């Protein structure tokens, strides 16, 4: 009897243990299924985020490119000319140049005037079906005066396009709009279709009105479930599907599990699907990107492991001794699930970092656009300033100070020099690394002393200047003019920050070892010690928001007309070009401190040469015995060099045609003592001409004049093909002295 009771108890305990283990296995299975579904939903959400971000970047960059085009002064002048004379040649040239240079995402482009009249149309990649322009509704788009996505329209059944509109304003006056046509089928093939979903599920895109505008199945394009929700609301089978539609309208992103929509059932059948969506927002327009996967595909990992669970259950039921092994396996599986969850978290972090990198790339591209514009302006001004400075310098040499015209010519020359300084301020935006052709060992103590003298003159009486300058003997490899510009700019900004009440401006310097340099000082050129220069004021200080943007080009807190926003950007570029760094410590109401670090050069045993060696007198060959060939990009510059050298007794051949100059050089290679070549020739580079001259065994010095020398120029100078590089606009006397030094 006792044994039976014991057997019964044991059987009961065993049954309870079996039930507990069975329940545990069932719970683990459900947890596993839930985890797999959540992981798949998170993966779909990451995919929809990635696609929406890619389309957002593409459309935003296209709009930015059009904004840059319509914002150029030349385009605005052409628009005014059209309204004044009806001449639209200039507008056509701008738009055709833009279409030929863009990445072929725009199929058509229209230019409409303020009366919504199409004044220009260009179709680069026409649709198979001609667009019904009435669907574009130019008047409605223009009346809104917006810039962004205009509308989505049907090109043909199951085929949509969209309009990108950029309204043109000159001042406050509306002048018209540029409307680009984008084939959404191309957008789908470029940004949506290539996304790897491992052959499971699909991606679709809905516009702001709920229309499906992109879908792998063409018959689904044009369907609008939002309009059919009233008919679907009476069916319990579509309750979760309608919940997804509500979630799309209320949230920026989310996930859902639902039965297949009524239109998809005709092709994929009635099945459970998991989905994730993310919105793409451009201006006032919001599109929804959905990633959808059949639940059965998501359950494939579970089905693949189902046999393992069955074997485990049989083992538990047949042999209690394997319980420990079963628990161990469950723990292992739990660890794998945690690893997968961690992997998904890491993937999400990677995608966020990728998004930040794309923002940095977009910012860099904007700076490149600004740099290209600055380079073009600097190039044109250099070509104009070269003859202005040269001829005015020649006139000053011919005139006497007592002559009536001497003062006028002197004013012209000084204005040209000022214009040259302004052009030099633009060049750091074209070259991320400052030009080092004019770099040499510079005494930082002397630069600081000269700068403080000039600052003392320009400071108002309400500002007290405190000098804490030490005689450090520090020499830096750089340009004294640029360093002086940095110090004057920072001191001027400090003085303005203390207006109108005044305050104290402190300038100090010291030498610090490399061990005292922190990671906050950024990337510095290697050196055993660094010169630290601090410029501090007791002015109004800056907020965190302003501090983050002070080195951005064209950012300024001054009133309109009182600042260009270029000063601190130029300062930052100059310091970076010298291998140094700049940091700012500031707080609102507590003043600001700018800290400059510059690498100090090792002093050679013989010291640095403070002055170049003196020039010998002109001409061991005697008056008029020297000859030179000058190849210039413009006739005015050629005339300047011809007159300047002839007045010093030289024989000069000045040419603007590279072919003609090469012919002269081939015929009379040994008759020229020196060669001057402009790097900007018509259809030809001066570097190529210089290389050809060396191949012809020309042994004399070759000097290249260039407004914006590139890496190729410096490499050729290093290879001794070029003997010197002179920056335009140049002083004739400086060029002449360089030629003499090279000859001597």
C-alpha positions in Angstrom: 0.0 0.0 0.0 2.8 2.5 1.0 4.7 1.5 -2.2 1.6 2.2 -4.3 1.2 5.6 -2.5 4.8 6.3 -3.1 4.5 5.3 -6.7 1.5 7.5 -7.0 3.3 10.4 -5.5 6.3 9.8 -7.7 4.1 9.5 -10.7 2.3 12.7 -9.7 5.6 14.5 -9.2 6.8 13.2 -12.5 3.6 14.2 -14.2 4.0 17.7 -12.6 7.6 17.9 -13.7 6.6 16.8 -17.2 3.9 19.4 -17.3 6.2 22.0 -16.0 8.9 21.1 -18.5 6.3 20.9 -21.3 5.0 24.3 -20.3 8.5 25.6 -20.2 9.2 24.2 -23.6 6.0 25.8 -25.0 6.9 29.1 -23.4 10.4 29.0 -24.8 9.0 28.2 -28.3 6.6 31.1 -28.2 9.3 33.4 -26.9 11.6 32.3 -29.7 8.9 32.9 -32.3 8.1 36.3 -30.8 11.8 37.2 -30.8 12.3 36.1 -34.4 9.2 38.1 -35.5 10.5 41.2 -33.6 13.9 40.8 -35.1 12.5 40.6 -38.6 10.3 43.6 -38.0 13.3 45.6 -36.7 15.3 44.5 -39.8 12.4 45.7 -42.1 12.3 49.0 -40.2 16.0 49.5 -40.7 15.5 48.8 -44.4 12.6 51.3 -44.7 14.6 53.9 -42.8 17.6 53.4 -45.2 15.5 53.7 -48.3 13.6 56.7 -47.1 16.9 58.4 -46.1 18.4 57.6 -49.5 15.4 59.1 -51.4 15.3 62.1 -49.1 19.0 62.8 -49.7 18.6 62.4 -53.5 15.5 64.7 -53.8 17.0 67.3 -51.3 20.3 67.4 -53.2 18.4 67.8 -56.5 16.5 70.7 -55.1 19.7 72.2 -53.6 21.4 72.0 -57.0 18.5 73.8 -58.6 18.5 76.4 -55.8 22.2 77.1 -56.4 21.6 77.4 -60.1 18.7 79.9 -59.8 20.6 81.8 -57.1 23.6 82.6 -59.2 23.9 86.3 -60.3 24.1 85.3 -63.9 20.8 83.4 -63.9 19.1 86.3 -62.1 20.5 88.8 -64.7 19.3 86.5 -67.5 15.8 86.4 -65.9 15.7 90.2 -65.7 16.9 90.4 -69.4 14.1 88.0 -70.4 11.4 90.3 -68.8 13.0 93.4 -70.3 13.8 92.2 -73.8 12.3 88.8 -74.2 15.8 87.3 -74.8 15.9 83.9 -73.2 19.2 82.7 -74.7 21.0 83.2 -71.3 18.4 81.2 -69.4 18.6 78.3 -72.0 22.4 78.2 -71.6 22.2 77.9 -67.8 19.5 75.2 -67.9 21.1 73.2 -70.7 24.5 73.3 -68.8 22.7 72.2 -65.6 20.9 69.3 -67.4 24.1 68.1 -69.0 26.0 68.2 -65.7 23.3 66.6 -63.4 23.2 62.9 -62.6 20.3 62.2 -65.0 17.5 62.0 -62.3 15.5 64.7 -64.0 13.8 63.6 -67.2 12.3 66.9 -68.2 12.8 70.5 -67.0 10.4 73.4 -67.5 11.0 77.1 -66.9 7.8 79.1 -66.4 7.5 82.9 -65.9 5.4 84.8 -63.4 2.3 84.3 -65.5 2.8 80.5 -65.5 3.7 80.5 -69.1 6.2 77.8 -70.2 9.2 79.7 -71.7 11.6 76.9 -71.9 11.4 73.1 -71.9 14.1 70.5 -72.2 13.7 66.7 -72.3 16.9 64.8 -71.8 15.5 61.3 -71.3 11.9 61.3 -72.6 9.3 58.9 -71.3 7.9 56.2 -73.5 4.5 57.9 -73.2 4.2 61.6 -73.8 3.3 63.5 -70.7 0.0 65.3 -70.6 1.2 68.7 -69.4 -2.3 69.5 -68.2 -1.7 67.0 -65.4 1.3 69.0 -64.2 -1.0 72.0 -63.4 1.7 74.6 -63.6 -0.5 77.4 -62.4 -1.4 75.6 -59.1 2.2 74.9 -58.5 3.4 78.4 -59.2 0.6 80.1 -57.2 1.8 78.2 -54.1 5.3 79.9 -54.5 6.9 76.8 -52.9 10.2 75.0 -53.3 10.1 71.3 -52.9 8.0 68.4 -54.2 5.2 69.8 -56.2 2.9 67.0 -57.0 2.7 63.3 -58.0 0.9 62.7 -61.3 0.0 59.7 -63.5 2.0 59.4 -66.7 0.1 56.3 -67.8 -1.8 53.5 -66.0 0.4 52.1 -63.2 3.2 54.6 -63.9 3.7 57.8 -61.9 6.0 60.8 -62.0 6.5 63.7 -59.7 7.4 67.4 -60.1 10.2 69.2 -58.2 9.5 72.9 -58.1 11.9 75.7 -57.3 10.4 79.2 -57.1 12.6 82.0 -58.4 12.7 85.2 -56.4 14.8 88.3 -57.0 14.6 90.2 -53.9 10.9 89.9 -52.8 9.7 89.7 -56.3 8.4 86.4 -57.7 10.0 85.9 -61.1 8.8 82.3 -62.0 9.8 78.8 -61.3 12.0 75.9 -62.5 10.0 72.6 -62.5 11.8 69.3 -62.9 10.0 66.1 -63.9 11.2 62.9 -62.2 10.2 59.4 -63.4 9.3 57.5 -60.2 10.1 54.3 -61.9 13.7 55.4 -62.2 13.7 56.4 -58.5 12.3 52.9 -57.6 15.0 51.2 -59.7 17.8 53.3 -58.3 16.9 53.4 -54.6 14.3 50.9 -53.8 14.7 47.8 -56.0 18.5 47.3 -55.3 17.9 47.0 -51.5 18.8 43.4 -50.5 15.9 41.6 -48.9 17.4 38.2 -49.4 14.5 37.3 -51.8 11.9 37.7 -49.0 9.1 40.3 -49.2 9.1 43.6 -51.1 9.2 47.4 -50.7 6.5 49.9 -51.7 6.1 53.7 -51.4 2.9 55.6 -50.7 2.6 59.4 -51.4 1.0 61.9 -49.0 -2.5 61.1 -50.3 -2.1 57.4 -49.7 -1.6 56.4 -53.4 0.8 53.5 -54.0 3.4 55.2 -56.3 6.1 52.5 -56.2 5.6 48.7 -56.1 7.3 45.7 -57.6 3.9 44.6 -59.1 2.8 47.2 -61.6 -0.9 46.5 -61.2 -0.6 47.7 -57.5 0.7 51.1 -58.5 -2.2 53.6 -58.2 -4.1 51.7 -55.5 -5.2 53.8 -52.6 -6.3 51.8 -49.5 -7.1 55.0 -47.6 -10.0 55.6 -50.0 -11.2 52.0 -49.5 -11.0 52.0 -45.7 -14.8 52.6 -45.4 -15.5 49.4 -47.4 -13.0 47.4 -45.4 -14.0 48.6 -42.0 -16.9 46.2 -41.8 -14.7 43.1 -42.1 -12.9 41.8 -38.9 -10.3 40.2 -41.2 -9.0 43.7 -42.1 -9.0 45.1 -38.6 -5.2 44.8 -38.2 -4.7 46.1 -41.7 -6.8 49.2 -41.0 -4.7 49.7 -37.8 -1.6 49.8 -40.0 -3.2 52.6 -42.1 -4.1 54.5 -38.9 -0.5 54.1 -37.6 1.0 55.4 -40.9 -1.0 58.6 -40.6 -0.2 59.1 -36.9 3.4 58.0 -36.6 6.7 58.7 -38.4 7.7 55.0 -38.2 6.4 51.7 -36.8 5.8 48.0 -37.3 2.7 45.9 -37.7 1.4 42.3 -38.2 -1.7 41.9 -40.3 -3.6 39.8 -42.9 -2.9 40.5 -46.6 -4.7 43.5 -48.1 -7.6 42.8 -50.5 -5.7 43.8 -53.7 -2.6 41.6 -52.8 -4.8 38.5 -52.2 -5.3 38.1 -56.0 -1.6 37.5 -56.5 0.0 36.4 -53.2 -3.1 34.8 -51.5 -4.5 35.2 -48.0 -1.7 35.2 -45.5 -0.2 36.9 -42.5 2.4 39.5 -43.2 4.7 41.6 -41.1 5.5 45.2 -42.1 7.6 48.2 -41.0 7.3 51.7 -42.3 9.3 54.9 -42.1 8.3 58.4 -43.5 10.4 60.4 -45.9 9.8 64.1 -45.3 10.9 66.8 -47.8 9.5 70.2 -47.0 5.7 69.9 -46.5 5.6 66.5 -48.4 5.7 63.2 -46.6 5.9 59.8 -48.3 5.7 56.5 -46.5 8.2 53.7 -47.3 6.9 50.2 -46.4 8.9 47.0 -46.1 6.6 43.9 -46.2 7.5 40.2 -45.6 5.2 37.2 -45.4 5.1 35.8 -41.9 5.9 32.3 -43.2 9.2 33.6 -44.6 10.0 35.2 -41.2 9.2 31.9 -39.5 11.7 29.9 -41.6 14.4 30.0 -38.8 11.8 28.7 -36.4 10.7 25.9 -38.8 14.3 24.9 -39.4 14.7 24.5 -35.6 11.4 22.8 -35.0 12.9 19.3 -35.2 15.3 20.2 -32.5 12.5 21.2 -30.2 10.7 18.0 -30.9 13.7 15.9 -30.2 14.3 17.8 -27.0 10.7 17.2 -25.9 10.9 13.5 -26.5 14.1 13.3 -24.6 12.6 15.1 -21.7 9.6 12.9 -21.6 11.6 9.6 -22.0 14.5 10.3 -19.7 14.6 12.8 -16.8 18.3 12.4 -16.7 18.5 14.6 -19.8 16.7 17.5 -18.1 20.0 19.1 -17.2 21.2 18.8 -20.8 17.9 20.2 -22.0 18.2 23.2 -19.7 21.8 23.7 -20.9 20.6 23.7 -24.5 17.9 26.2 -23.7 20.5 28.5 -22.0 22.7 28.2 -25.1 19.8 29.1 -27.3 18.9 32.1 -25.1 22.5 33.3 -25.4 22.3 33.0 -29.2 19.1 35.1 -29.1 20.8 37.7 -27.0 23.7 37.8 -29.5 21.3 38.3 -32.3 19.5 41.1 -30.5 22.9 42.7 -29.8 23.8 42.3 -33.4 20.6 44.1 -34.4 21.4 46.9 -31.9 24.9 47.2 -33.4 23.4 47.3 -36.9 21.1 50.1 -35.8 24.0 52.0 -34.4 25.9 51.5 -37.6 23.0 52.9 -39.7 22.8 55.9 -37.4 26.5 56.6 -37.9 26.1 56.1 -41.6 23.3 58.8 -41.6 25.7 61.2 -39.7 28.4 60.5 -42.3 26.1 61.3 -45.1 25.3 64.6 -43.4 29.0 65.4 -43.2 29.4 64.5 -46.9 26.5 66.9 -47.8 28.1 69.7 -45.7 31.5 69.0 -47.4 29.8 69.1 -50.9 28.3 72.5 -50.0 31.8 73.8 -49.0 33.1 72.4 -52.3 30.5 74.4 -54.2 31.5 77.5 -52.3 35.1 76.7 -53.0 34.5 76.3 -56.7 32.7 79.6 -56.9 35.5 81.4 -55.0 38.1 79.8 -57.3 36.3 81.1 -60.4 35.9 84.6 -59.0 39.6 84.6 -57.9 40.8 83.4 -61.3 38.9 86.2 -63.2 40.0 88.9 -60.8 43.6 87.7 -61.1 43.5 88.1 -64.8 42.1 91.6 -64.5 44.5 92.7 -61.7 47.7 91.6 -63.4 47.7 94.3 -66.1 46.2 96.9 -63.6 49.0 96.4 -61.1 51.7 96.0 -63.7 50.9 99.0 -65.9 50.3 101.2 -62.9 53.7 100.1 -61.5 55.4 100.9 -64.8 53.8 104.3 -64.9 54.9 105.1 -61.3 58.5 104.3 -62.4 58.2 106.6 -65.4 56.5 109.5 -63.5 58.1 111.7 -60.9 56.4 112.4 -57.6 56.0 116.0 -58.6 54.0 115.1 -61.7 50.3 116.0 -61.6 49.3 112.4 -62.6 51.6 110.6 -60.1 49.1 110.7 -57.2 46.3 109.4 -59.5 48.3 106.5 -60.7 49.5 105.8 -57.1 45.8 105.5 -56.1 45.1 103.1 -58.9 48.1 100.9 -57.8 47.0 101.0 -54.1 43.4 100.1 -55.1 44.7 97.1 -57.1 46.8 95.9 -54.2 43.7 96.1 -52.0 41.7 94.1 -54.5 44.6 91.6 -54.6 44.3 91.2 -50.8 40.5 90.5 -51.1 41.2 87.8 -53.7 43.7 86.2 -51.4 41.0 86.0 -48.7 38.9 84.0 -51.1 41.6 81.5 -52.0 41.6 79.4 -48.8 38.0 78.4 -49.7 39.3 77.0 -53.0 42.3 75.3 -51.5 41.6 73.3 -48.3 45.3 73.3 -47.7 46.9 76.8 -48.0 49.4 77.4 -50.7 52.9 76.8 -49.3 54.8 78.3 -52.2 55.3 81.5 -50.2 56.1 79.7 -46.9 59.4 80.3 -45.2 60.8 80.3 -41.6 59.0 83.2 -39.9 59.8 84.8 -36.5 56.6 84.6 -34.6 57.8 87.2 -32.1 58.2 89.7 -34.9 54.8 88.9 -36.3 53.2 89.4 -32.9 55.1 92.7 -32.3 54.0 94.1 -35.7 50.4 93.0 -35.2 50.1 94.5 -31.7 51.4 97.8 -33.1 48.7 97.9 -35.7 46.0 96.7 -33.2 47.0 99.5 -30.9 46.3 102.1 -33.6 42.8 100.8 -34.5 41.5 100.1 -31.0 39.0 102.6 -29.6 39.7 104.5 -26.5 37.3 102.4 -24.4 39.4 99.2 -24.9 42.6 98.6 -22.9 45.3 96.5 -24.6 47.4 94.2 -22.3 50.5 92.8 -23.8 52.0 89.6 -22.2 54.5 88.9 -25.0 57.6 86.9 -24.3 60.8 86.8 -26.4 60.5 83.1 -27.2 62.7 83.1 -30.3 60.1 80.7 -31.9 60.3 80.2 -35.7 57.3 78.7 -37.6 57.2 77.6 -41.2 54.6 79.8 -42.7 53.6 83.1 -44.3 54.0 86.2 -42.2 51.2 88.1 -44.0 48.7 85.3 -43.4 49.7 85.1 -39.7 49.4 88.9 -39.4 45.9 88.7 -41.0 44.9 86.0 -38.4 45.9 88.2 -35.4 44.4 91.4 -36.8 41.1 89.6 -37.6 40.8 88.0 -34.1 41.8 91.3 -32.3 39.3 93.3 -34.5 36.5 90.8 -33.6 37.4 91.0 -29.9 37.2 94.8 -30.0 33.8 94.7 -31.7 32.6 92.2 -29.0 33.3 94.8 -26.3 31.3 97.6 -27.9 30.0 100.0 -26.8 31.2 99.8 -23.1 34.7 98.7 -23.8 36.9 96.3 -21.8 40.3 94.6 -21.8 42.0 92.9 -24.8 44.8 90.6 -23.8 47.4 89.2 -26.2 49.9 86.6 -24.8 52.3 84.0 -26.0 54.4 81.1 -24.7 56.2 77.9 -25.7 54.7 74.6 -24.5 56.2 71.1 -24.9 54.3 68.4 -26.9 53.3 66.7 -23.6 51.1 69.6 -22.8 49.1 69.3 -26.0 45.7 67.6 -25.4 43.4 65.7 -27.8 41.1 68.7 -27.8 43.7 70.6 -29.8 42.9 68.5 -32.9 45.3 67.3 -35.6 48.6 69.1 -35.3 51.8 68.9 -37.5 54.4 66.9 -35.5 56.8 69.0 -33.5 58.8 68.8 -30.2 57.1 72.0 -29.0 54.4 74.4 -30.0 53.9 78.2 -29.8 50.6 79.0 -28.0 49.1 82.4 -28.7 46.0 83.5 -26.7 43.7 86.5 -27.6 41.1 87.1 -24.9 38.5 89.8 -24.4 36.0 90.8 -21.7 33.1 91.2 -24.2 29.7 89.7 -24.5 30.8 86.1 -25.2 29.0 83.5 -27.3 26.3 80.9 -26.8 26.8 77.2 -27.5 24.7 77.5 -30.7 26.9 80.3 -32.0 30.1 78.6 -31.0 29.3 75.5 -33.0 29.0 77.6 -36.2 31.6 80.4 -35.9 34.0 78.8 -38.4 31.3 78.1 -41.1 31.7 80.3 -44.2 29.2 83.2 -44.4 28.0 82.7 -40.8 27.8 86.0 -39.0 26.0 87.4 -36.0 26.5 91.0 -37.2 23.8 93.1 -38.8 23.3 92.9 -42.5 25.9 94.9 -44.4 28.4 94.9 -41.4 29.9 91.5 -41.8 30.6 88.9 -44.5 31.0 85.8 -42.3 34.3 85.0 -44.0 36.8 86.3 -41.3 36.9 83.3 -38.9 36.6 80.8 -41.8 39.7 82.3 -43.3 41.4 82.3 -39.9 40.6 78.6 -39.5 41.9 77.7 -42.9 45.1 79.6 -42.5 45.9 78.1 -39.1 45.1 74.6 -40.5 47.4 75.3 -43.5 50.2 76.1 -41.0 49.8 72.7 -39.3 48.2 74.3 -36.3 44.9 74.4 -34.5 42.5 76.9 -33.0 40.2 76.5 -30.0 37.7 78.8 -28.4 36.7 79.1 -24.7 33.6 81.3 -24.2 30.4 81.9 -22.2 27.6 84.4 -22.6 28.6 87.5 -20.6 32.0 86.2 -19.7 34.0 87.1 -22.8 35.9 84.9 -25.2 39.4 83.4 -25.5 40.9 82.2 -28.8 43.8 79.8 -28.4 46.2 79.2 -31.3 48.8 76.4 -31.4 51.5 76.5 -34.1 54.3 73.9 -34.5 57.8 75.4 -33.8 60.6 74.6 -36.2 63.9 73.1 -35.1 66.6 75.9 -35.3 69.5 74.8 -37.6 73.0 75.2 -36.4 73.7 78.2 -38.5 70.4 80.0 -37.7 67.7 81.1 -40.1 68.4 83.5 -42.9 66.5 86.6 -42.1 67.2 88.3 -45.5 67.7 86.9 -49.0 71.1 87.4 -50.6 71.5 90.7 -52.4 71.0 90.8 -56.2 73.9 91.4 -58.5 73.5 94.3 -60.9 71.5 93.8 -64.0 73.4 92.0 -66.6 76.8 90.6 -66.9 75.9 90.3 -70.6 75.5 94.0 -70.9 72.6 96.2 -71.7 70.1 94.6 -74.1 71.9 91.3 -74.4 69.4 89.2 -72.4 66.3 87.8 -74.1 63.2 86.2 -72.7 60.1 84.3 -74.2 56.8 85.1 -72.4 53.7 83.0 -73.0 50.6 84.6 -71.5 47.0 83.8 -71.3 45.9 87.3 -72.2 47.2 90.0 -74.5 47.2 92.6 -71.8 49.5 90.5 -69.6 51.7 89.9 -72.7 51.9 93.6 -73.4 52.8 94.3 -69.7 55.7 91.8 -69.7 57.0 93.0 -73.1 57.1 96.7 -72.0 58.5 95.9 -68.5 61.4 93.8 -69.7 62.2 96.0 -72.7 62.5 99.1 -70.5 65.1 97.1 -68.6 67.1 96.5 -71.8 65.8 93.0 -72.6 64.8 91.5 -75.9 61.3 90.1 -75.4 59.1 87.8 -77.5 55.6 87.9 -75.9 53.0 85.5 -77.2 49.5 84.3 -76.3 49.3 81.3 -78.8 51.0 78.2 -77.3 51.6 76.7 -80.8 53.3 79.9 -82.0 55.5 80.1 -78.9 56.5 76.5 -79.2 57.5 77.1 -82.8 59.7 80.0 -81.7 61.3 77.9 -79.0 62.0 75.0 -81.4 63.6 77.4 -83.9 65.7 79.4 -81.4 66.0 77.3 -78.3 69.5 78.6 -77.3 68.6 82.3 -78.0 66.4 82.7 -74.9 67.9 83.2 -71.4 64.6 82.6 -69.6 61.0 81.5 -70.1 57.8 82.9 -68.4 54.7 80.7 -68.9 51.1 81.4 -67.7 49.4 78.3 -66.4 46.0 79.4 -67.7 46.2 79.3 -71.5 43.5 78.8 -74.1 43.0 75.0 -74.4 46.5 74.4 -73.0 48.2 74.3 -69.6 51.4 76.1 -68.9 52.8 73.1 -67.1 52.5 71.0 -70.3 54.3 73.8 -72.2 57.1 73.9 -69.6 57.5 70.1 -69.8 57.8 70.3 -73.6 60.4 73.1 -73.3 62.6 70.8 -71.1 62.2 68.0 -73.7 63.6 70.5 -76.2 66.7 70.8 -74.0 65.9 74.3 -72.9 68.3 74.9 -70.0 67.3 78.4 -68.8 65.0 79.1 -65.9 61.3 78.6 -66.4 58.9 80.6 -64.2 55.2 79.7 -64.0 52.6 82.4 -63.2 49.5 80.9 -61.7 46.4 82.1 -59.8 45.6 78.8 -58.1 48.5 76.3 -58.4 47.6 72.7 -57.9 49.5 69.6 -56.9 50.8 69.1 -60.4 52.5 72.5 -60.3 54.3 71.7 -57.0 55.4 68.2 -58.3 56.9 69.8 -61.4 58.8 72.3 -59.3 60.1 69.5 -57.1 61.3 67.7 -60.3 63.1 70.9 -61.4 61.0 71.3 -64.5 59.8 74.6 -63.1 62.4 76.8 -61.4 59.9 79.1 -59.6 56.1 79.7 -59.3 54.7 83.3 -59.0 51.2 83.8 -57.8 48.9 86.1 -59.9 48.4 89.0 -59.7 52.1 89.6 -59.5 54.2 92.7 -59.0 56.4 93.2 -62.0 59.4 94.2 -59.8 59.1 91.0 -57.8 58.9 88.9 -61.0 61.9 90.7 -62.5 64.0 90.2 -59.4 63.2 86.5 -59.3 64.3 86.1 -62.9 67.6 87.8 -62.1 68.2 85.6 -59.1 67.6 82.5 -61.2 69.9 83.7 -63.9 72.7 84.6 -61.4 
